[in-house]
C-alpha cells in the first residue's frame, strides 16, 4: 500500500465522510472530536452539552470505539453520528431505530 504524502493528506481533509450509526459517541474520547460534523438523535432533539441522551453520548461505548477505529484508519475523516434508540421499547427494535436514520450526512465543504 502506498503512503500518502503529508501535503496531500492535508488537501484531503473533510473529503471522506463516514456515518457512525450506533449507540452514540463520547466526543471527549476521540482523538479529533473537531471532525464530528453533526449528529442525529432518535427523538430529533438538538444536542445539549452534558445531556446523557444526546447523540454524542455513548451508553456502552461501542459507537465511541467504532469512531476511534475509523479515525485510526483516516485521521481527517468527517464523522456524522446517528444514535440508535437503545431504550427498551416493546414496539420498536434497535434495527427499526436504525431504519429511522433518515437525516443525510451534510454535503459541501469540510467543517
N, C-alpha and C positions, 0 to 999 in steps of 0.2 A: 504494500500500500504506500503510495507516495504521500509525503507530508506536504502540507500547505504552508507556503512562506508566511511569515508573520504579517507583512504588509497586506497580503491577500486576505488573511483571516479578518483583519480589521474592516476591509471593504465588504465582507460578507455578514457583518453583524446585523442581526434582526431579519435576515432574509429567510432563514429556516425558522418555521413556526410549528410548534407541537402543542396539541391539546392533551392535558392530563385529565382523564375522566376517572375519578377515584373518590376517596373519602376526604379530599381536601389536601392542602399543602401548608405546612407551617413555614411561613416565609423566613423567619429568623434562622431556620436550619439550612437554608440554601446558601451556596457559595456566592451566587449572584442574584439576589432577590429583585434587583432593579430590572431584570429581563422578564419579569412576570408582567404581561401586558394587559391582563384583565382576568375576569372570572365570572362564574355563574353559580348560583345557589338554587336549589330546588324550590324554595319559597319565593324566588325572584326578588329578594331584598338586597338593598345596597349594602356593601361591606362596611362594618363599623369596627375600627381597630379594637381588639380585645374581645370581640364577640366570639364566644366558643363555637357558635354555629355558622360563622361566616365561611365563605368559600375558601379562605386561606387558612382555615383551622382544620388540621387533620386529627381525626379521632383515634385512629390506630396506627398512624404514621406510614401506612402503606403508600399513600399518594406522595408523601414527602420523599420517601425512599425512591420511588419511580422518577420523580422530578430530579433528584440528585444524580441518578444514573444517566438520565438524558443529558443533564448539564456536564457530566463527566465525558460523554461522547462528543458533545459540541458545546463548549462553554458560552458561546454567543447566541444560543438558541433563544427565541422569544417563546415564552410559555403562556398558555391560556389555561386556567384552572377551572374545571367544571366539577363541582362537588355533587356526588350522588346523595340521594336521600337514603341514609343508612339507618334511619329510625325504624323501629319495628312496627310497621303498619300492616294490618290484616289485608287491606285491599290493594297494596302495591308492593312489588318486589324491588330489589335493588336493580335488577335488569330492566324493569319498567321505568325506573328512575333514570337509567342511562339513556333510554329511548327518548325521554323528555328533553334531553340536552339539545336544544334547537338553536341556541344563540350561536351565530357564526363567529369564528375567530376573526378579530379585527383585521382589515386589509389596509394597505397603504404603507407608509414609511415606518421604520422601526421606532420604538419608544425609548 
